[in-house]
Amino acid sequence: DEGPLAGLTPREREAAALVADGQTNAQIAARLHLSESTVEKHVSSVLGKLGMSSRTGVAGLLARERAART
């Protein structure tokens, strides 16, 4: 069970993790070898699927998920 992240695609999960680490869209694009426009779409999709309006919310959710697994 992946909790709230279960509805995300593998690429969206990667983007969400990097957002949670404080990476900008440009940094995520370079890391994942994607265009910045594609990253913007992934991040927007992550926010929508998780019902969040900010990157900070994604960071908080992932922090709670990581803490629950340890």
Residue, then its C-alpha position, 0 to 999 in steps of 0.5 A: d500500500e502506497g497511501p496517498l501516492a498510490g494514484l500517482t504514476p512512477r514519474e509523478r512519484e519521482a517528481a513529487a520526491l524531488v519537489a519534497d527535497g526542495q528542487t525547482n522545476a528546472q533542477i528536476a528537469a535536469r535530474l530526470h532528463l525532461s523538459e521543464s514544461t514536462v516537469e511543470k505538467h507532472v508537478s501540476s498533476v501531482l498537486g491535482k491528484l493529491g488535492m494540494s495547492s502548493r509544493t510545500g504541501v507535497a513536501g509535508l505529505l512525503a515527510r509524514e509518509r517517510a516518517a510512518r515507514t520508519 
